[in-house]
């Protein structure tokens, strides 16, 4: 019986940070587009996504996350670590339709 070998290459690690809290963005409805084409990023933890086996070609990465403004970044692999190519992308929350009211007061008898 022949041996089987499965290999993966880590091409990019993306950390999405909420600019209001400074914490990883907890939104799970996220789309990543590279030069206009949808990319299959895999979620590894809250706000942490990885790209495997795409090839390390420079790209213009656009991030669309529900509840945040669309943002983009230019990925240049010459500027990233060879062993752990990681980028942090800040996400700015969208304005809530009802304003920035963070609490509700309930009165009763």
C-alpha positions as CSV (number, residue, x, y, z in Angstrom):
1,X,0.0,0.0,0.0
2,X,1.4,3.4,-1.0
3,X,1.9,6.1,1.6
4,X,-0.3,9.2,1.4
5,X,1.0,12.6,2.2
6,X,-1.1,15.7,2.7
7,X,0.6,19.0,3.0
8,X,-0.7,22.5,3.6
9,X,1.1,25.8,3.2
10,X,0.1,28.7,5.4
11,X,-0.2,31.7,3.0
12,X,-1.7,34.4,5.2
13,X,-3.1,35.0,8.7
14,X,-5.6,37.8,9.1
15,X,-6.5,39.4,12.4
16,X,-9.6,41.5,12.4
17,X,-9.7,44.1,15.2
18,X,-12.7,46.2,16.3
19,X,-11.4,49.8,16.5
20,X,-13.9,50.7,19.2
21,X,-13.0,48.0,21.7
22,X,-9.5,47.1,20.5
23,X,-10.5,43.4,20.8
24,X,-10.8,40.8,18.0
25,X,-14.0,41.4,15.9
26,X,-16.5,38.7,17.0
27,X,-18.5,39.0,13.7
28,X,-18.7,35.7,11.9
29,X,-20.3,37.0,8.7
30,X,-17.2,38.0,6.9
31,X,-16.3,38.0,3.2
32,X,-12.8,38.3,1.9
33,X,-12.1,39.4,-1.7
34,X,-8.7,39.4,-3.4
35,X,-8.6,41.6,-6.4
36,X,-12.4,41.2,-6.7
37,X,-12.6,37.4,-6.3
38,X,-14.0,35.8,-3.2
39,X,-11.4,33.9,-1.2
40,X,-12.0,30.9,1.1
41,X,-10.5,32.0,4.5
42,X,-10.9,29.6,7.4
43,X,-11.8,30.9,10.8
44,X,-9.5,29.7,13.5
45,X,-10.5,31.8,16.5
46,X,-12.5,35.0,17.2
47,X,-11.3,37.5,14.6
48,X,-8.6,35.2,13.3
49,X,-8.7,33.8,9.8
50,X,-6.1,31.8,7.8
51,X,-5.6,31.3,4.1
52,X,-4.1,28.0,3.0
53,X,-2.6,26.9,-0.3
54,X,-3.4,30.0,-2.4
55,X,0.2,30.9,-3.2
56,X,2.0,34.0,-1.8
57,X,1.2,36.5,-4.5
58,X,0.7,40.1,-3.6
59,X,-2.9,41.2,-3.6
60,X,-5.4,43.8,-2.7
61,X,-7.6,42.3,0.1
62,X,-11.1,43.7,0.8
63,X,-12.9,42.7,3.9
64,X,-16.7,42.9,4.2
65,X,-18.0,42.2,7.7
66,X,-21.6,42.7,8.8
67,X,-21.9,45.6,11.2
68,X,-18.6,47.2,10.0
69,X,-17.6,49.5,7.2
70,X,-15.9,47.8,4.3
71,X,-12.1,48.0,4.4
72,X,-9.2,47.0,2.3
73,X,-5.5,46.5,2.6
74,X,-2.6,45.8,0.2
75,X,-0.9,42.6,1.0
76,X,2.8,42.6,0.1
77,X,4.6,39.4,1.0
78,X,8.0,41.0,0.9
79,X,7.0,43.0,4.0
80,X,5.7,39.9,5.9
81,X,7.4,37.2,7.8
82,X,8.3,34.1,5.7
83,X,7.3,31.7,8.5
84,X,4.2,33.5,9.8
85,X,2.7,36.0,7.3
86,X,0.3,37.9,9.5
87,X,-1.7,41.2,9.0
88,X,-4.0,43.1,11.3
89,X,-6.9,44.8,9.7
90,X,-8.9,47.3,11.8
91,X,-12.6,47.3,11.4
92,X,-14.7,50.4,12.0
93,X,-18.2,49.7,13.3
94,X,-21.1,51.1,11.2
95,X,-23.3,53.7,12.7
96,X,-26.3,52.2,14.3
97,X,-29.6,53.2,12.7
98,X,-30.9,54.4,16.0
99,X,-27.8,56.3,17.0
100,X,-25.2,55.4,19.7
101,X,-27.6,54.4,22.4
102,X,-26.0,51.7,24.5
103,X,-28.7,51.2,27.1
104,X,-32.4,51.1,27.4
105,X,-34.4,52.4,30.4
106,X,-37.5,50.5,31.4
107,X,-40.0,52.1,33.8
108,X,-43.0,50.4,35.3
109,X,-45.3,50.3,38.2
